[in-house]
Amino acid sequence: MNYQLRFEQLEIIEETPLLERINKQISNIPTPTMDFMPGIKWGNYGKLFTPAYWKVQYLMYSENEKFDINYRLGDNILEEVVACLLGGFGLKSEIGLAAFQRLKLKNQIKEAITYEEILTSLKAPFINNGKSIHYRFPNQKAKYITAFLNRIDLKEIPLDNDIELRDWLLSINGIGPKTAAWVTRNYLNSENVAIIDIHIYRACLIMGLYSEYYDIQKDYVKLEKIFLQFCDELDVQPSKMDALIWLQMKEANRNVLKLINDKN
């Protein structure tokens, strides 16, 4: 999993004392047989991965001060884009962050940087837990980063509107809808986009929100819209909900895959 949610500082919580504190709010949750969304019931909050379960989990985590997360990785939009370009599928989070910090410390996240400078920095090994590790795809990522930092419209990035920013980001080579949502959520604290990764996809698949025929890449806009509707029905912040789901689904990965196989 990449570091897109920057949620490592929030740990799995001890639920028993928190349940007592939010007992009144829990009592307001509809009964398990009530409709949540078309074709989906609220379910029991004591049963894993039902809408009621996620609502109660959200209420409990809201009692934790660490639930207020600063998602930004960079100090400006150029750094944020580069940080997210360095992460992604197949890349270990700690190496992606290390690569970002190296470029930042070397003052290479700036306009008109050369491909050779970025490539040299990405090719040099990183030390992780005493081991020398190489960054994967240095050539490809160096091309994406230098192409971005050499655009002539960097002074025109729309930073006053989250949807306009997300749409602009999609014009960058190497950025798809998920990464565009990631940058937008991080930089503008947007609640109008969602980061649909495999963990969010699986959670929504188990609830019946997603069909197994949906493809994360091809159907991203549809999946994002459904997830935002899910959050609206739960009356929760999408950014925090997807971070919470990511944390728990990552921890329960093996059991999650079994649930999905049993469902099918």
N, C-alpha and C positions, 0 to 999 in steps of 0.2 A: 504494500500500500504506500502511495506517495504521501507527502506531508501537506496535502492540500487543505486539510481541515485544521491543522495546527492545534490539535486537541489532546496532545499527549499529557498535558498538565492536569487534566481532569481524569480521576480514577473512578473505577467502579465503586459505588457508594454502599454503605451499610443501611439497608432499607428500613429495618424495624422501628428505630426511633423517629424516622422521618414520616412514616405512615401515620403515626399518632398526631403529628403536627399538621398534616394536611387532611385529616379525617373529614372535616366539614366540606372541603372541596371535592373529595372523593365521593361523598354522598350525593353530590349534584350530577355525577356522571350517569347518563341514561342506563337503563337495565340492559343486560347482555343481548336480549332478543330485539331490542330497538334498532331500527335502520340507522346506519351511520351515513352511508352514501348508497346510491342505487346498487342493489345486489350484495351489499356488505353490512353486516351487523356490527354493533359496538363490541360485542364479545365481553368476556370476563377479564378484568384487569389483572387477575391472578394467573391468567394463561398467557404464555409467551407470544409476543408479537401481534396481538390484537390491537385495534384502535384504542380501546380502553387501557390496555397495557401501556401503550406509548404515551397516552395522556397522563397517567399516573407517574410514569418515569419522568416525564417532563416536569411535573409539579414537584417531585422530590428533588431533582437536580437543580431546580430553581431556588431551592433552599441553600445551595452551595454557592458561595461567593465566587468560586472559580468558573462558574457557568457564564459569567460576563467575560467574554473572550475578545481579545484584540487580535483580529485575524490578519492584519497587515504584516507582510514580510519585508517590504521595502519602505524607504523614506519618501519616495516619489513614485509616480506612475511608471516611469521607465524601469525602475528597480523592481516594481511589482510584476510587471510583464515578464522581465527577464527571470525573476525567481520562479514564476510559474512555468515558463518555458523549460526551465532546467529540471522541473519535476515531471511527473507523469507516469504512464504505464511502463512497468519493467524497470523502474529506477528506484533505488532505495532512498528513503526520505533523508537519511543523514548525509548521504553523498550529494544529493541535490542541494541541500542547504549548505554543505561545505563548498560546493562549486560556486554557489551564489555569493557566499561570504568572500571567497577568493577574488572573484571579479570585482566585488564592491571595494575590498581593501586595496586592490591594485588600480582603483579608479578607472575601470574599463567599461562601466555601465554609463556610457555617455554617447552623445551624437558623434557620428563620423568615425567610430572605432573600426579597426580593420579586422578582417576575418582571421588573419594570421595571429594577431594578438589574442583574440578569444580562443582560437584553437590551441595555441601553446599553453594557455592557462588551464584549459579543460583536459589536455592530454597529460599534464604532470600528475603523478599519483597522489592520492590522498591517504592519510593515515587514519584508520578507524579501528579502535580497540587494539591498537598495537600492530595492525596489519596494513600492508600497503594495498590499496584498492584503486582501480582505475574507473573513471567515469565512463559510463556506456554511451555510445552514439556521439562522441565528441565532434566529429565532422558535421553530422546533420544538425546538431544543436548550435554549433558555431555559425553555420549558414543562416539558420533561423534568426539568431540573435543579431548578427551583423546586418542582415537584411532589414530587420526592424529598426535598429539604431541608426540606419542610414536613410530612413524614409524622410521625405521632404515635408511631411505634414505633421511632424511630432509636436509642433506648437499649436496644432488645431485639434488635439484629442478632446472629445467632449466629456468633461469631468463634472458637469452640472446635472446630468441626467443618466441614471443607471442603465436604462434600456438603450439609449443612444450610445453609451460607452460600450455595452456588450456587443451591439451591432458593429461598431467601429472595430472592435478587437477581432471580429471574425474575418477582417480583411488582412490579418497578419498571417503570413506563411507559418505553419506549425501550430496554429491555434484553431481548435474546433469549438463546438458549442459548450462542452464541459469546461475547458480551460478558460474560455471567455467568461463564463458564469463565475468561475473561481476568482479570476482577477477582479471582476465587478463586485462580487460579494466582499472580497477582502478590502478593496480600496475605498469603496463607497458605503460599506456596511449595508449593502442592499438586501431588502427582503422581497424583491420582485424577481429574483432569479434563484435557481437551485442547482446544486452540484450533484448530478445524478451519476454516482459511480456504482460499481458492482454490489457494494453493501446496501446502498439505498435501494437499488433495483431488486435485490433479493428480498428485502423487508417488504416492499410493496407487492412483490409477487406472492409472498406468503399470505398477505392480507387480502389478495384478490384485486388490488388496485391496478396491477399490471397484468397483461396477458403474456404468456410464455412466448408468444410470437412477436412481441415487441423487440426491436433491436436498439441498444443504447445509442448507437451512432445515427442510424437512419431515422429513428423516431424520437430523438432527444427532445424536440420542442413539445411533443405530445406528452412525453413522460414528465417533463418539467411542469407543464400545466396541471397535470393530475396531482403531482406532489404538492404544488402550491395550493391546490384546492383542498387536499387532505389536511394541510396545516391550517387553512382557513376554517375548516369544519372543526378542528381540534382547538382552535383559538390559541395557537402557539406561533412563535417566530420561526419561519422556515430555516434561517441560518443555524439556530440553536437545535432545532429538531433534527436537521440532517447531520449535525455534529454528534448529537446524542445517539442517533441510530447507527452512525458509522462506528462509534466506540463500541456499542454493544454487539453489533453484528460481526465486527472484527473479532471480538473475544469469543463469540459463539460460532465461529465459521464452520466447523465440522458438523455441529448439530443442525445448523441452518441448511447446509447442503442435503442432509438426510431428510429434513422437513420438506424441502422442495421436491426431492425424488419421490417421497411418499405421496405428496400431493398430486404428482403426475402419474 
